[in-house]
Amino acid sequence: MFSQAHIRVTFDKHIAFLLIDRPEKHNALDNDDIDALLAACALIETTPQIRVVVLSGAGGKVFCSGGDIMAWSALSPLDFGRHWLRRGHMAFDALARLRQPLIAVLNGHAFGGGLELAAAADFRLMESHARIGLPEPGLGVIPGWSGTQRAVRRFGATNVKRMALFGEMMDAPTALAAGVVDEIVPQESGLRRARELAIKVSEKAPVAIEAVKMLINTAEGEEGGRAAEALAGICVGYTNDLQEGVQAFREKRSPVFQGR
């Protein structure tokens, strides 16, 4: 089990359950939580048996209300951009680029950074009582954790404009019809459904799933060079030429490559 700040991770066979556990603050994220998300992603990424990740919020009312206003409102404009926004991007990028598929359970409202957090997932389940939106401009700030970037790629510019420019809050049926979420489930059943989906994913060939996710991310613009080099590196890693090159280095001689 991983527990840091308000971020909890538990493992169950091939599934990692990632929980934001701050219900008294509507699961808002502060600086320590952002650092904890990065640490949690590093752990999940490097745990061989984990094949799929389920992300949820504690309490059942709010999945995540985004960044804690008390954490960022006192920052200078430079610190806000340099540290708060950049660090948040690093954490959300780490989530989006996990080698494992990520299922987000919107088991409550997802506003602002909470919706940006959900955008990092590969599949979004939304409980019937939840609502989503990007209310930041109403506070005089922008959706700065990729709400104008990744959210546009995954939800479409029109939907992001509806929420960010016009202040629309989407209920579950509207979000499903707009393609912002993938499935609606009854209240308090999101985690059960997520587990069912996670088990299905975990039963598939994990290397193939990992490769497919990287290729889809590349096509979507989520990542390019890293995925290409990772896949190419895996292919080269199986060659006799690599073994020969390493062996020649150890023996301090010139390698004799066979092209196989």
Secondary structure, 3 states (H helix, E strand, C coil): CEEECCEEEEEECCEEEEEECCHHHCCCECHHHHHHHHHHHHHHHCCCCCCEEEEEECCCCEEECCECHHHHCCCCHHHHHHHHHHHHHHHHHHHHCCCCCEEEEECCEEECHHHHHHHCCCEEEEECCCEEECCHHHHCCCCCCCCCCHHHHHHCHHHHHHHHCCCCCEEHHHHHHCCCCCEEECCCCHHHHHHHHHHHHHCCCHHHHHHHHHHHHHHHCCCCHHHHHHHHHHHHHCCHHHHHHHHHHHHCCCCCCCCC
